[in-house]
């Protein structure tokens, strides 16, 4: 019971670190969700206008607060592309076109980094945690990141497949629900599973922890106790 509580707290701490950018992420997807919801119950023009105004508001607020604008600005650009795509094609599913592009890029990065033994999950960890890059390529560390990257490839591959299917959908509510539940809730679940599996796999491999690697400690190693 104590171990479960400790693991729960550990995952919670990881999400608190990620959640520093969670509001910005929410601001990126909220205008698109507003557009999808209002387009189904109101006019296309009103839905487009209000959702774009929401995107402009979030971007301007972050600029005024000197916060990160990449999420709301990226969301605004994606919304404009989506509104144009729906206007041209007339289908609610066209709003997923920007998501198909970004999801496809992540899927390809997962696939292409695995054969060269430089897994994408290791790069995301490196840019987040700034561990020594050579630590990730240690033969008793890298397999954990390769396996997590394979998991990511499966997740983003399935999501990409579903997005492509929904491109033909004319049901705004269906697209709205998929966009929401396959977004942050699904990503949060993926990150939790990745962290729990990754930290267990690092211990199972018996490789050096980051601090042991930095010091050049000889084996046997205690391994990475926390952080993936």
C-alpha positions, -999 to +999 in steps of 0.1 A: +000+000+000+028+023+009+045+016-025+013+024-044+009+056-025+045+065-032+041+058-069+009+078-071+027+107-055+056+103-079+033+104-109+014+133-094+047+153-091+055+145-127+021+158-138+025+190-117+057+196-136+039+191-169+008+210-158+028+243-157+020+245-194-014+228-191-034+261-191-017+272-223-025+238-238-061+242-228-062+277-244-049+261-276-078+236-280-106+256-264-113+279-294-115+248-317-139+231-293-160+263-292-161+263-330-172+227-332-199+230-305-214+263-318-213+252-355-236+223-346-262+244-328-257+279-343-246+294-376-212+287-391-204+324-393-212+331-356-192+300-345-162+310-365-163+346-353-166+337-316-140+310-317-115+332-335-122+360-309-115+335-281-082+325-298-072+362-301-081+368-265-060+340-251-030+350-273-033+387-263-036+378-226-005+357-227+014+384-245+003+409-218+013+386-190+046+378-208+037+342-208+043+315-234+023+323-266+032+292-286+002+272-275-026+298-279-010+312-311-006+277-325-042+269-316-054+301-332-035+293-365-049+257-364-084+271-358-082+295-388-070+266-410-098+245-397-125+271-403-112+276-438-112+238-444-148+234-431-158+264-452-143+249-484-153+213-478-185+217-458-177+188-435-172+191-397-145+165-399-123+190-419-116+207-386-093+178-378-069+185-408-044+204-386-045+177-360-039+150-387-007+169-397+007+173-362-003+138-352+013+124-383+046+141-377+048+127-341+039+092-355+066+094-381+092+107-355+084+077-333+088+053-363+120+068-378+139+072-345+135+036-334+156+019-362+185+043-356+184+036-318+177+072-309+141+068-296+118+098-297+108+094-260+145+099-251+146+132-270+115+145-253+129+136-219+162+152-228+146+185-237+125+184-206+149+172-180+183+180-195+199+147-184+232+140-202+223+130-237+249+101-237+231+086-207+200+079-229+221+059-253+236+036-227+228+000-237+212-006-203+191+025-205+181+030-241+157-001-243+133+015-218+130+046-241+127+025-272+099+005-257+080+036-246+085+051-281+070+020-296+040+025-272+037+061-284+039+050-321+009+026-315-011+053-297-005+081-323-009+056-351-044+046-339-053+082-332-041+092-367-062+064-382-093+075-364-087+112-373-085+102-410-118+083-408-135+113-391-123+137-418-154+125-438-177+130-408-205+156-410-214+151-373-199+180-353-207+165-320-189+133-329-158+152-340-160+174-308-161+144-285-133+126-303-112+158-304-116+163-266-112+127-253-083+118-277-066+151-267-054+160-232-072+132-213-057+105-235-023+121-235-023+123-197-031+086-195-003+078-220+022+099-201+012+082-168+016+047-183+049+057-200+063+070-167+053+040-146+065+015-172+096+035-181+108+038-145+101+001-138+120-009-170+150+012-161+153-006-127+147-039-144+175-033-169+200-026-141+217+003-158+232+034-141+210+062-127+217+097-141+237+107-110+258+075-111+264+080-148+276+116-143+300+105-116+312+076-137+304+050-110+313+014-118+287-014-117+267-027-099+245+004-100+215+013-079+198+026-110+174+054-118+150+057-088+129+086-100+125+105-133+120+092-168 
